[in-house]
């Protein structure tokens, strides 16, 4: 395989990872919000919980890194 073909696969793999992680983040976000609503928490408390949720925070960090890496590899830096 050529370097260009390797890079194309890598960009595709990065995009796949971004898509899957984004879908997981959306599900987790909805679960956290739904649980807060089920517990009848005030919306401000739900928002604060989402903002401070350690797993959601970590997912956002990883997603940003993946997007940055994909942009660098695809020459969009």
N, C-alpha and C positions, 0 to 999 in steps of 0.2 A: 504494500500500500504506500501511496505517496504521503508526504507530510500534509498536503492539503486535504486528502481524504481522511486522515487521522483527525485533523482539526474539525472537519465537518461532523464527524461522528461525535466528537467531544462536545461540540456546540449543541448537537441534537440531544445528547445524553444530559447535558446541563439543563436544557429546556424541559426535558422529561422530568428531571428531578425538581425543577422549579414548579412545574404544573402539579406534580403529586404532593409536594410539600405545601403548596398554596391551598390545595383541596383539603388537606389534613388540617391546616390552620383554620380554614373556614368552618369545618365541622366542629373543631374544638371551641372556636369562638361562639358558635351557635349553641353548643352544649352548655358553656359557661353562662351565657345570657339566659337560656331556657331554665337552668337550675336556679339562677337568681330570681327569675320571674315566678317560678314554682314556689320558692321560699318567700315570695312577696316582699322582696327587698326593694327599697327605693331605687329609682333609675340611676341616681347619682352613685349609689353604693355599687350597683352592677357595673357602671362605667369605670369606677375606681378599681374594682376587682379585675376587670378585663385589662385595664392599663397596667396593673401591677402583677398580673399572672406570669409566673416565672417561665412556664413552657411557651406561652404565646410570645413573650419577650425574646426568648432564645430562638424560636422559629423565625421571628422577624429579622434577627441578626443574621441567621444562616441564609435566609432568602436574599437579603441584601448582598451578602458575600457571593452567592451563586450568580445573581444578576450581574454583579460587577465582573466576575470571572468570565461569564458568557460574553459580556460586552467587549472585554479585552481580547478574548479569543476570536471574536467575530470582527474585530477591527473597529468597533464603535466606541472606543474609549474616549 
